[in-house]
Amino acid sequence: MAPTPEAEEAAKKFKAKHGIEYALLAGAEKTVKAYGIKGFPTMFLVGKDGKVLWSGHFEDASLHTAIGAATGAK
């Protein structure tokens, strides 16, 4: 789920216009500020302890490295 500070109706229109299939969390101003999100979409990899292990765009190749490091997979 991707947080967005946009109101629900604006988020729905954006999803339809751009063919977005993943969930958007509309009206998430506090989440956007708390995590310092500057661009959309932004993905977070969160460890079992609740700490953010990685953040960035879901097409960033470093995500696979971070997942491997978090799970012990190669």
C-alpha positions as CSV (number, residue, x, y, z in Angstrom):
1,M,0.0,0.0,0.0
2,A,1.3,3.4,-0.9
3,P,0.5,6.4,1.3
4,T,-0.5,9.7,-0.4
5,P,-1.4,13.0,1.1
6,E,-4.1,13.4,-1.5
7,A,-7.8,13.2,-0.6
8,E,-9.6,9.9,-1.4
9,E,-11.4,11.2,-4.5
10,A,-8.2,12.7,-5.9
11,A,-6.3,9.5,-5.3
12,K,-9.0,7.4,-7.0
13,K,-8.9,9.7,-10.1
14,F,-5.1,9.5,-10.1
15,K,-5.2,5.7,-9.9
16,A,-7.7,5.5,-12.8
17,K,-5.8,8.0,-15.0
18,H,-2.4,6.2,-14.6
19,G,-3.7,2.6,-14.4
20,I,-2.3,2.0,-11.0
21,E,-3.1,-1.4,-9.6
22,Y,-1.6,-1.2,-6.1
23,A,-3.5,0.2,-3.1
24,L,-3.2,3.8,-2.2
25,L,-3.7,5.1,1.4
26,A,-5.4,8.4,0.8
27,G,-5.2,11.3,3.3
28,A,-1.9,10.0,4.8
29,E,-0.3,13.3,5.5
30,K,1.1,12.2,8.8
31,T,2.6,9.0,7.3
32,V,4.2,11.0,4.4
33,K,5.8,13.4,6.8
34,A,6.9,10.8,9.4
35,Y,8.7,8.8,6.7
36,G,10.0,11.8,4.8
37,I,8.4,10.6,1.5
38,K,9.4,13.0,-1.3
39,G,8.3,11.1,-4.4
40,F,5.5,8.7,-5.3
41,P,5.5,5.7,-5.3
42,T,7.8,5.0,-2.5
43,M,8.2,1.5,-1.1
44,F,9.5,0.5,2.4
45,L,11.0,-2.7,3.5
46,V,10.4,-3.1,7.2
47,G,12.1,-5.7,9.3
48,K,10.5,-7.9,12.0
49,D,11.6,-5.4,14.6
50,G,9.6,-2.6,12.8
51,K,12.7,-0.7,11.6
52,V,12.9,0.5,8.0
53,L,15.6,-1.5,6.2
54,W,15.2,0.1,2.8
55,S,13.1,2.7,1.1
56,G,12.9,3.8,-2.5
57,H,11.2,3.1,-5.8
58,F,9.9,-0.4,-6.3
59,E,11.9,-0.7,-9.6
60,D,15.2,0.1,-7.9
61,A,17.5,-2.9,-8.2
62,S,18.8,-2.3,-4.7
63,L,15.5,-3.5,-3.3
64,H,16.4,-7.1,-4.3
65,T,19.7,-6.7,-2.5
66,A,17.9,-5.4,0.6
67,I,15.4,-8.2,0.5
68,G,18.2,-10.8,0.3
69,A,20.0,-9.2,3.2
70,A,16.9,-9.1,5.3
71,T,15.9,-12.8,4.6
72,G,19.4,-14.3,4.2
73,A,18.5,-15.3,0.6
74,K,21.1,-15.0,-2.1
